[in-house]
């Protein structure tokens, strides 16, 4: 979709005529229905083996997970293009995948592996079908994450009570110690040029960040809280400027986020049940949620401020997201399998939304004539008045007149793609029925 509207409320249609000014419509009042809807597609079962498949991740056209079909933990992957499954850790029969979740970025998978005694970080390149040992220190390296060429992990080589964050740069083939504080830094997450982690240098755990672009470390200003009896790994998720985590400050786990672009913390969920294990990609946060009695997957779209329930069977958890796809582990068959669903975000077909869209197109310059914009709004006001009177025929006629006028202005005072979006939305309003 070309345009993403803000989710501010729009002015009631009964007073539209008083709002026709060159700045567009004011945004006060209450919306009669949501501006956006999230459509969840059909679920697709990725694994069918009767043993356990859990801790999924997704990047591009690859899904990966932890699998115990051979009596041990292995890493498996599924190629959505070729529809083929492969055992990632098959090349070494001594591989012993750890219980911390693996991670994927592009065609690279990383995990902790105990084949050498203490845990080391290993990587597998799906495009080259090649495994590589990343760490070899005799202490433990756990809780790994990856973004592009950067692999990060929680490293215990500096002594008990002093875990640190380390990074390996695949492009430079170098390892770097990120943190040097003598307390524990652990549970890292990485996205592009930023790595975040939980830090115990104070009396309570905090979130810290390191920016590779300027080499600076900083504290993220939050009132972070965790249930000490229920540790979560990964505890943090990051994508671009959005950091997400499950927070226990209200006595149950809620999803919170911090936006680095605006330097603001936002509570995403406030249900008295638990929302946990967030994953984030492209301004969308997913988590598992027990508000319905069992565990289900929910999603929140930051751009549209819209929440959607992804699953409803009560046995879904450990979600991951990439682009418009969500994967999770699911217990419906009696043992865990991996499932996937695709989703889309669309404008709700309503006259209120059409009014808001006209207003935004004016602001963007896609409608460059105030008189034309006012004429569009007049057609919509007349259609809304007809709906209020219960005259669906008159309302449909007004909307068809609106469509004809938009067509006439396309390429003149309205950019063609903007005109097409207005016409498509008007047709959807007609198709769904015109009633008060």
N, C-alpha and C positions, 0 to 999 in steps of 0.2 A: 504494500500500500504506500502511496506517495506521501500522504500527510499523517502526522501523529498529532492529534489535538491535545492541548492541555486538558486537565480534568477539572478545571474550574467550573462552577455551576453557571448555567446560562439564564438569562432573564426570562421570566414567564412570558409566553407568547401574547397574552392579553395586552401587554404594554409595549410590544415591539415598535409600534409606530413612533413612540417617543424617543427611541434610541437611535434613529437613523442619523448618524453624524459621520464625519469623515474619518474618525478614529475607529470605526467599527462599533460593535455592540459592547455595552458594559457587561460585567460578569457578576451579577448578584442574583439572589433568589435560590430556588431549589430545582434541581433537575428531576423530571418526572420518571426517568429511567436511566440506567448507566449509559455513558457515551460509548463505551467499548464493550465488546464481548470476546471472550477467549473460547475458541472452538477446539475441543480435544478430539483428535482423530481416533481411529480404531486401534486397540491394543494389538501389539505383535509379540508373540512369544519367541524369544531368541534362543533359549536353551530348553531341551527336553530330557536330558539325562536325569535319571531318578535320584542321583546324589545331589550334593549341595553346591549351588552356584550363588555367590554372594559378592558384595563390595564392588559393584559395577562402576565403570567409568566410560566416558564417550568423548571422542574427538574426531571431527571430520566424519569419515565413513567407517570408523573403527569403534567397536565396543569391546571392552575387556572386563574380566572379572576373575575372582578367586574360585577355584574348583577343586573338590575333593573326591572326584570319581575314581582316583587311583589309590585311595587310602592315605593320601597326603595332600597338602595344599599345593596346587599348581596355578599358573596364570594361563588363561585361555583368552582368545580374541576371536571376534567375528567381523568379517568384511561385509558391509551392507551392500556394496556394489556387486561383488562376485557371489554373495550369499554362501560364503564358505567359513568354516570354523577351523581354528588351528590351536594346537597346544604350544604356548610360547616357551614354557620351561622344559620342553621335551628333549632338548639337546644335551642336558646334563641330568642323569638319573639321580645325582646326589643333591639336586636343588631342594631346598627346604624353605618354601615361602613363609614369611612371618605372618602374624595375625593382624598387623597394622595394614590399613588399606593401601593397595598399590595406586599409582597415578598414571595418567596418560596425557600427552600433548602431541598433536600431530600424529606421526606414526611411531612415536617412541613411548614405551612403557617402562616405568621404574618401580622397584619394590625392594623390600628388605628380605635378605636371604641368609639362612643359618647353616649353609653347607660347610662353612669353614669354622664352625663353633660359635663365635660371637656373630652378631648380625652385621652384614655388609649390604651396601646398596648396589643393585645390579640394574642394568638397562637392556632392553631388547628393541632393536630397530625393525619394525614390521616390513618396511620397504626393502631392506637389505637382508632380512632373515638372519640377523646377527646379534648375538648376546655379548655384553661387555660388563666386566666388573668395574664399578666406579670407585669404591673404597676398599682399602685393604688393611686399615689400622685394626689392631687386635681388640680394641674396645668395641662397643656397640654403636651402630649407626641405624637409626630408626625413623619412622614417621616422615617418609620422603615425599616430595612433590616436584613437579616439573612444569616449566613453561618455556617453549622454544628450545634454546640451547642451554638453559640454566636448570640444574638439578639442585635442590636444597634438601637438607635433612637435619635431624636432631642428633648431635654427636656427643658421646660420653668419654672421649679420649682425655679430657682435662680433669678427670677425677669425679668422685661421687659428690653430688650436690652442685655440680658445675657443668651441666650440659650446655652446649653452645650450638649455634646455627652455623653450618658450613654450606658452601656452594661449589659445585663443579661446573665450569663453563666448557661445554662440548666443542664450541668453535675454537677457543683458545687452548683447550686441553689442559686447563689449570684448575687447581683446587684453591679456594679462598676461605679463611675463617671470617665469618661475618660479625659475630659477637665476641667480646672479650670480657664482659662483666663476670665477676666470680660467682654469680648466682646462676640459677637455671634459666635458660632460654630454650623453649621447646615448641613443638607443634607448629612448624612453619607452613606457610602457603605462599605461592609465588605467582605473579602475573606480570609478564613483560619485564619492566625495569624495576619492579618493586617486590620485596619479600616482607611478609609480616609474620609475627610469632607471638606466643605468650611468654611473658617475662616475669620472673619472680624476684627481681632486685629490690622490690619494696615489700611491705607487709602483705599486700594482696597482689594477685596477678594482674598485669596490665598488658595491653597490646602495644607492641613496638613495630616500627617499620624501618627498613633500609632501602634507600633509593640508589640504584646502581648508576644513574645518570650523573649525580653529583657527589656520591660517596657519603651521604649524610644519613645519620640515624635519628629517629624522632619517636616520641611517644604519641599514640593516638588517644585523644582526650575522651575517655568513656568511663562510665561507672560499672565496669565489667564485674560480673558475679557468676560463679560456678558452684554447682552442688559437689562438694568434695567427695561424696560417696559414689558419684556417677561421672567419672572422667570420660571425656569424649575426644576421640582422635579420628579424623581431623577436627579440631575445635574451631578453626577459622577457615574461611573461604574468601578468595579475592579474584576479581575480574575487572580490569581497567582501574577505575577510581572507586569501585564499590568493595568494601570489606563487610562480610556477613558472619554472624556467629549466633549460637544458642546461648541465651543469657538467663541466669537464675535469680535475678534481683527481686522478682515478684513472688518467689517461692515455688515457681514452676518454670520450665524452660519456655522462653519466647524467642522469636527471631528478631534480632536487631541488625542494623547496618550503619556503617559510617561512610559518608561520601567525601572522598579526598578533594573533590573539585569544589565543594561548598563548605567543607570543614564542619559538617553537621552530622549528628547521630540521630537515627530515626528508629522507632519501634515499629516493626512490621506486623507482628501478631500480638494480640492481647487476650486471647482465649485462656480460661483458667486451666485447661489441660496442657499437655506438653507439645511443643514444637521444637524439633531438634535436627541435627545433622544437615545444616544448610549447604547448598551448592549454588554457585552463581555464575552466570554467563550473560554478557550482552545486556545488562540491566534487568535480568530476570532471576529471581531467587526461587529455588525449590527446597522443600524440606519434607520430613515425615512428621505426621501429626496424629495424635490420638484423641482428638475432640469428639469423634464419632463412636468411641468405645474400643475400636481397634486402630491399627496404624494404617494411615492412608497418605498419599502424596498430594501436596498442595503446591501452588505456584503463585508468585506475586510479580506482576509486570510493573516496574518502576516508572516507565514512560507513560503508561495509561492509568497507573494507580489502581489496577484491577487484580483481584484475587480469583483464582480458579481452583476447584477441586479436580485433581487429575485422576485419582482412583477412588473406588468406593467399596472395595471388597473387604477392607479391614485387615489385610495381611500383606501390605506393601510398605517397604521401608528402604533406607539407604539410597536415596535418589542421586542422580547426576544429570547434568544438562549441558548440551552443546547446540547452539543455534536454535532450531525449532524442534529439537528432539529431547525427550526425557527418558532415561532408563532407570530401573530400580530392581531390587530383589523382591520376589513375590512367593508367598507360602501356600498359594491356593491349591496346589497339587499334593500337599503333604510334605514336600521338601522344597527348598528354595530354587527358583528358576529366575532367569533374567527376562524382563519384559521391557518393551519400548513403546512409546507413543509419540506421534507428531502433533503439533498444535499450530493454530494461527490466531492472530489478533485482528479483529475487524471492527469497523464502526457499527454501532447499533443502528438499525434502520428506523429513524424517527425524525420528525420535523425539528425537534429540539436540536438534534445533532446536525441537521442540515444548516440551521441557523448558525451554530457554532463554526461549522466548516466554512461558510461564507465569510464570517468574521475573520477567521484565520487566513483565508486566501487573500483577503484585502491586506492584512498585516504583512503577508509575505510578498505582496506585489503581484501575485498570480491573477488577481482582479485589479486592474489599474484605473478604474473609473468609478467614482463614488455613486454617480447616478445609476450606473448599471447594478452596482451592489444593492442600492436601495430598492431598485425594481425587483431584484431577486427576492429580497426580504419581504416586499409587499406581496408577491405571489405566495410565499410561504405563510405569511400572516393570514391571508385569505383562505388558504387550504386548512390551516389550523382552526380558523373560525368555523368553517364548514364542518369539520370533524366534531367540534364542540356542539354544533346544532344537530348532530346525528345525520348529516347529509353527506354520505360517503361518495355519492355520484358527483356532487359539486366539488368535493375535496379532490377526487381523482382528476376532474377536469382542470382544476387549478394547478395540480402537480404536472399534468401533461403540458399545460401552458408554460410552466416553469422550465420543463425539459426543452420545449421548442425554443424558448428565449435563450437558454444556455447554449443550445446548438447554434443559434444565430450569432451569438457573441464569441463563440470559440474561434481562436486565432485573431480576434480583434482586441477586445478588452479583457478577454479571459484566455489564459494559456490553455492549449488543447488538452494537456494531461489533467489540468485542474477541472476543465469542463467535463471531461470524461468521468472523473470521480464524482462530481455533483450529479451527473445524469445516472450513473450506476446506483448511487445512494437513493435518488428519487424513485427509481424503478423498484428498488428493494422495499421502500416504504409502501408503494402501491401493492406489491406482491404479497406483503404480509397482512394486508387488510387495513382499512381505514375506519377505526371506531374510536369513540372517546376514551 
